[in-house]
């Protein structure tokens, strides 16, 4: 995927290409929602995005854990997997009825939880693990977030929605105060992780920063000698944290208790599999995503001591409090349990 990148002078701008792509995705989601009727137990549609943060879903799909857990519930479950880019597109898909389980960052979860209270009542289902997210720059002059200027563009999967954009705002608030939490927003640009990684590696484009996720951030650091880490999400959030999560509507959970149970149990199966078999998990990622990533680099990411594959969310409440404090969500969460469904599998969360 990265090998197909050419400098922007030879192709339409990233902004124009991504706008066209997002329009196509949105039209596809709307069409899919219009043609798929409401369903009963035994069917589930899952939206995922790009990156190793979705490894548990890749493993559950490859090993058919959902189907296996479904049989324990007396169900023959059919699973549809939908790949989208950005929390905004994922949230639209969930609310339009195109998908049943949404995969995105904690930022999009908090946004949709806030906006659907008393309506669809969207809440978190589970975490996809604790993984550090890096803000990487290929400009040697950018050593901290204070060094970004008007000439820089920071790629994020979705502006003002994605967990990367929210963590960047949180970092800005910590540096300049809550009143300036959005100080860097004008430098951000929505771009899928694969394209953003290609831009950072190639250099010479309007994209000089990328707040990404594994394995794209590691590819950037390995592929461009000028690429370096400007910010680590763990430093902003105060330690290991669940940046990417899964969430659903209250209606789907209530109307499909056995399917829901099978899905959560399958995630736990996948977490145990990845922890016990990191190299096999790397092979599954490559096969499922048809990725050209260096296998040794991928295994290194999975074995990173800072990475923990678990389904209970960790260290999400600080970001939630920040988002309420600066007014980007209207409802104040009193606990992480306010925006996650009550479930034994996530009972040890935070």
C-alpha positions as CSV (number, residue, x, y, z in Angstrom):
1,X,0.0,0.0,0.0
2,X,2.8,2.4,0.9
3,X,4.7,1.6,-2.3
4,X,1.9,3.1,-4.4
5,X,2.4,6.6,-2.9
6,X,3.5,9.4,-5.2
7,X,4.2,13.0,-4.1
8,X,1.1,15.3,-4.2
9,X,2.4,17.2,-7.3
10,X,1.7,14.1,-9.3
11,X,-1.7,13.4,-7.9
12,X,-4.8,15.3,-6.7
13,X,-4.4,16.8,-3.2
14,X,-4.9,14.5,-0.2
15,X,-7.9,16.6,0.8
16,X,-9.7,16.3,-2.5
17,X,-9.0,12.6,-2.8
18,X,-10.1,11.9,0.7
19,X,-13.3,14.0,0.3
20,X,-14.2,11.8,-2.7
21,X,-13.4,8.6,-0.8
22,X,-15.5,9.7,2.2
23,X,-18.4,10.6,0.0
24,X,-18.2,7.2,-1.7
25,X,-18.1,5.5,1.7
26,X,-21.0,7.6,3.1
27,X,-23.1,6.8,0.0
28,X,-22.3,3.1,0.4
29,X,-23.2,3.1,4.0
30,X,-26.5,4.8,3.3
31,X,-27.3,2.3,0.5
32,X,-26.3,-0.7,2.7
33,X,-28.5,0.6,5.5
34,X,-31.5,1.0,3.2
35,X,-31.3,-2.5,1.8
36,X,-30.6,-4.4,5.1
37,X,-33.7,-5.0,7.2
38,X,-33.7,-5.2,10.9
39,X,-32.7,-8.6,12.0
40,X,-33.2,-11.0,14.9
41,X,-30.7,-13.1,16.9
42,X,-27.9,-14.7,14.9
43,X,-26.7,-11.8,12.7
44,X,-24.1,-9.1,13.5
45,X,-22.4,-6.5,11.4
46,X,-19.1,-5.1,12.7
47,X,-17.4,-1.9,11.6
48,X,-13.6,-1.8,11.9
49,X,-10.9,0.6,10.7
50,X,-7.2,0.4,9.8
51,X,-4.4,-0.7,12.1
52,X,-3.1,-3.3,14.5
53,X,-5.5,-1.8,17.1
54,X,-8.2,-3.9,15.4
55,X,-6.2,-7.1,15.8
56,X,-8.7,-8.7,18.1
57,X,-11.3,-8.4,15.4
58,X,-9.0,-9.8,12.8
59,X,-8.3,-12.8,15.0
60,X,-11.9,-13.3,15.9
61,X,-12.8,-13.3,12.2
62,X,-10.0,-15.6,11.1
63,X,-10.5,-18.1,13.9
64,X,-14.3,-17.8,13.7
65,X,-14.6,-17.2,17.4
66,X,-17.9,-15.4,17.1
67,X,-19.4,-18.4,15.3
68,X,-18.0,-20.8,17.8
69,X,-19.2,-18.9,20.8
70,X,-22.6,-18.5,19.0
71,X,-23.0,-22.3,18.9
72,X,-22.5,-22.4,22.7
73,X,-25.5,-20.1,22.8
74,X,-27.5,-22.3,20.4
75,X,-27.1,-19.9,17.5
76,X,-25.6,-20.1,14.0
77,X,-24.3,-16.6,13.8
78,X,-23.6,-14.8,10.5
79,X,-21.0,-12.1,10.8
80,X,-20.5,-9.2,8.3
81,X,-17.3,-7.2,8.5
82,X,-17.3,-3.6,7.2
83,X,-14.2,-1.5,6.9
84,X,-14.5,2.3,7.2
85,X,-12.1,5.2,8.0
86,X,-12.7,7.7,10.8
87,X,-14.9,7.9,13.8
88,X,-17.4,10.2,12.0
89,X,-18.1,7.6,9.3
90,X,-18.3,4.8,11.8
91,X,-20.8,6.7,14.0
92,X,-22.9,7.5,10.9
93,X,-22.9,3.8,10.0
94,X,-24.0,2.8,13.5
95,X,-26.8,5.4,13.7
96,X,-28.1,4.7,10.2
97,X,-28.4,1.0,11.0
98,X,-25.7,-0.1,8.6
99,X,-23.7,-1.8,11.4
100,X,-24.5,-3.2,14.8
101,X,-21.0,-2.9,16.5
102,X,-18.8,0.1,15.9
103,X,-15.1,0.1,16.2
104,X,-13.4,3.5,16.8
105,X,-11.6,5.6,19.4
106,X,-12.8,6.6,22.8
107,X,-13.3,10.1,21.4
108,X,-16.0,9.0,19.0
109,X,-17.6,6.8,21.6
110,X,-17.9,9.7,24.0
111,X,-19.3,11.9,21.3
112,X,-22.0,9.4,20.3
113,X,-22.8,8.4,23.9
114,X,-23.4,12.1,24.6
115,X,-25.6,12.7,21.6
116,X,-27.7,9.6,21.9
117,X,-28.7,9.7,25.5
118,X,-32.5,9.2,25.8
119,X,-32.6,8.0,22.2
120,X,-30.4,5.2,20.9
121,X,-28.4,5.2,24.1
122,X,-25.1,4.1,22.6
123,X,-22.5,2.7,25.0
124,X,-19.2,0.9,25.0
125,X,-19.1,-2.8,24.5
126,X,-15.4,-3.6,25.2
127,X,-11.9,-2.4,24.7
128,X,-9.6,-3.6,21.9
129,X,-6.6,-3.3,24.1
130,X,-4.1,-0.8,25.4
131,X,-1.8,0.6,22.7
132,X,0.2,3.8,22.7
133,X,-0.6,6.2,19.8
134,X,2.3,8.4,18.5
135,X,2.1,11.8,17.0
136,X,5.0,11.5,14.5
137,X,6.6,14.4,12.5
138,X,9.1,14.2,9.7
139,X,10.2,17.8,10.3
140,X,13.4,17.9,12.5
141,X,12.4,21.3,13.8
142,X,9.2,20.0,15.4
143,X,10.2,18.6,18.8
144,X,7.0,19.4,20.8
145,X,3.4,20.3,19.9
146,X,4.4,23.9,20.4
147,X,6.6,23.8,17.3
148,X,3.9,23.2,14.8
149,X,3.1,26.3,12.6
150,X,0.8,27.4,9.8
151,X,3.0,25.5,7.3
152,X,2.3,22.1,9.0
153,X,-0.6,19.8,8.5
154,X,-1.2,17.0,11.1
155,X,-3.1,14.0,9.7
156,X,-5.8,12.4,11.9
157,X,-8.5,9.9,10.9
158,X,-11.2,12.4,11.6
159,X,-11.0,16.0,12.7
160,X,-12.7,16.9,16.1
161,X,-14.0,13.4,16.4
162,X,-11.2,10.8,16.4
163,X,-9.4,9.8,19.6
164,X,-6.2,11.2,18.1
165,X,-7.8,14.6,17.6
166,X,-9.2,14.6,21.1
167,X,-5.9,13.5,22.7
168,X,-4.1,16.3,20.7
169,X,-6.7,18.7,22.2
170,X,-6.1,17.3,25.6
171,X,-2.4,17.8,25.2
172,X,-2.9,21.4,24.1
173,X,-5.1,22.1,27.1
174,X,-2.4,20.7,29.4
175,X,0.2,23.0,27.8
176,X,-1.8,26.2,27.2
177,X,-4.9,25.8,29.4
178,X,-8.4,24.6,28.7
179,X,-9.4,27.8,27.0
180,X,-6.8,27.0,24.2
181,X,-7.6,23.3,23.9
182,X,-8.4,23.7,20.2
183,X,-5.2,25.7,19.4
184,X,-3.9,23.1,17.1
185,X,-7.2,22.2,15.4
186,X,-6.4,24.5,12.4
187,X,-3.4,22.4,11.6
188,X,-5.3,19.0,11.5
189,X,-6.5,17.3,8.4
190,X,-8.6,14.1,8.0
191,X,-6.7,11.4,6.2
192,X,-6.8,7.6,6.4
193,X,-3.8,6.1,8.2
194,X,-2.3,4.3,5.2
195,X,-2.2,7.6,3.1
196,X,-0.9,9.6,6.1
197,X,1.9,7.0,6.7
198,X,2.8,7.2,3.0
199,X,3.1,10.9,3.2
200,X,5.3,10.9,6.3
201,X,7.6,8.3,4.8
202,X,7.9,10.0,1.4
203,X,8.2,13.6,2.7
204,X,7.7,16.6,0.4
205,X,3.9,16.8,1.0
206,X,1.7,19.1,3.0
207,X,1.5,16.4,5.6
208,X,4.3,16.9,8.1
209,X,2.7,15.2,11.1
210,X,0.5,12.2,11.7
211,X,-1.2,11.2,14.9
212,X,-1.7,7.6,14.0
213,X,-1.7,4.1,15.5
214,X,0.2,0.9,15.2
215,X,1.6,-0.4,12.8
216,X,1.6,2.8,10.7
217,X,3.5,4.9,13.3
218,X,6.2,2.2,13.5
219,X,6.4,2.1,9.7
220,X,6.9,5.8,9.6
221,X,9.7,5.7,12.2
222,X,11.4,2.8,10.3
223,X,10.9,4.3,6.8
224,X,12.0,7.9,7.2
225,X,15.2,8.8,9.1
226,X,13.7,12.2,9.9
227,X,10.5,10.8,11.4
228,X,10.4,11.0,15.2
229,X,7.9,10.9,18.0
230,X,6.5,14.3,19.1
231,X,3.8,13.0,21.5
232,X,2.9,9.6,23.1
233,X,-0.8,9.2,24.0
234,X,0.2,7.4,27.2
235,X,2.0,10.5,28.4
236,X,-1.1,12.6,27.8
237,X,-3.6,10.2,29.4
238,X,-1.4,9.3,32.3
239,X,-0.4,5.7,31.5
240,X,-1.6,2.7,29.5
241,X,-5.0,3.4,28.1
242,X,-7.6,1.9,25.8
243,X,-7.6,4.3,22.9
244,X,-9.8,2.1,20.6
245,X,-13.1,0.5,21.7
246,X,-16.3,-1.1,20.4
247,X,-19.8,0.2,21.0
248,X,-23.4,-0.4,20.2
249,X,-26.9,0.8,20.7
250,X,-29.0,-0.3,23.7
251,X,-31.6,-1.7,21.3
252,X,-29.2,-4.1,19.6
253,X,-27.9,-5.3,23.0
254,X,-31.4,-5.7,24.4
255,X,-32.9,-7.4,21.3
256,X,-29.9,-9.8,20.7
257,X,-28.6,-10.9,24.1
258,X,-27.2,-14.2,22.9
259,X,-25.5,-12.7,19.9
260,X,-24.1,-9.9,22.0
261,X,-22.9,-12.4,24.6
262,X,-21.2,-14.5,21.9
263,X,-19.5,-11.5,20.4
264,X,-18.1,-10.3,23.8
265,X,-16.9,-13.8,24.6
266,X,-15.3,-14.1,21.2
267,X,-13.3,-10.9,21.9
268,X,-12.0,-12.4,25.1
269,X,-11.1,-15.6,23.2
270,X,-9.2,-13.4,20.7
271,X,-7.4,-11.5,23.5
272,X,-6.2,-14.8,25.0
273,X,-5.1,-16.0,21.6
274,X,-3.0,-12.9,20.7
275,X,-1.4,-12.9,24.1
276,X,-0.4,-16.6,23.9
277,X,0.4,-16.6,20.1
278,X,1.8,-13.2,19.1
279,X,3.5,-14.5,15.9
280,X,0.4,-16.4,14.8
281,X,-1.6,-13.2,15.4
282,X,0.9,-11.3,13.2
283,X,0.3,-13.8,10.4
284,X,-3.4,-13.4,10.8
285,X,-3.1,-9.6,10.6
286,X,-1.1,-9.8,7.4
287,X,-3.4,-12.3,5.8
288,X,-6.7,-10.6,6.9
289,X,-5.6,-7.1,5.8
290,X,-3.5,-8.3,2.8
291,X,-0.8,-6.2,4.3
292,X,2.7,-5.8,2.9
293,X,4.2,-4.8,6.3
294,X,7.4,-6.3,7.4
295,X,6.5,-9.2,9.6
296,X,9.4,-8.7,12.1
297,X,8.2,-5.1,12.6
298,X,4.7,-6.3,13.2
299,X,5.7,-8.9,15.7
300,X,7.8,-6.3,17.5
301,X,4.7,-4.1,17.8
302,X,2.5,-6.9,19.2
303,X,5.2,-7.9,21.7
304,X,5.8,-4.3,22.8
305,X,5.7,-4.3,26.6
306,X,3.5,-1.2,26.5
307,X,0.9,-3.1,24.5
308,X,-1.8,-5.1,26.4
309,X,-4.6,-7.0,24.6
310,X,-7.5,-7.0,27.0
311,X,-11.3,-6.3,26.7
312,X,-11.8,-4.3,29.9
313,X,-11.3,-0.6,29.1
314,X,-8.5,1.2,31.0
315,X,-7.8,4.8,31.8
316,X,-10.5,6.3,29.7
317,X,-12.2,8.6,32.3
318,X,-9.6,11.4,32.2
319,X,-10.3,12.1,28.5
320,X,-14.1,11.9,29.2
321,X,-13.7,14.5,32.0
322,X,-11.6,16.7,29.7
323,X,-14.2,16.6,26.9
324,X,-17.0,17.6,29.3
325,X,-14.9,20.3,30.9
326,X,-14.2,22.1,27.6
327,X,-17.8,21.7,26.4
328,X,-17.4,19.2,23.5
329,X,-19.9,16.9,25.3
330,X,-22.9,18.2,27.2
331,X,-23.5,15.3,29.6
332,X,-21.1,14.9,32.4
333,X,-19.9,11.3,33.0
334,X,-19.5,10.5,36.7
335,X,-17.7,7.3,36.0
336,X,-16.4,5.2,33.0
337,X,-19.4,3.0,33.7
338,X,-21.7,5.7,32.5
339,X,-20.5,5.2,28.9
340,X,-19.9,1.4,28.9
341,X,-22.6,-1.3,29.2
342,X,-22.5,-3.2,32.5
343,X,-20.8,-6.5,31.6
344,X,-18.7,-9.0,33.6
345,X,-16.1,-9.0,30.9
346,X,-15.4,-5.3,31.4
347,X,-16.0,-5.1,35.2
348,X,-12.4,-4.3,36.0
349,X,-12.3,-1.3,33.6
350,X,-11.5,2.3,34.3
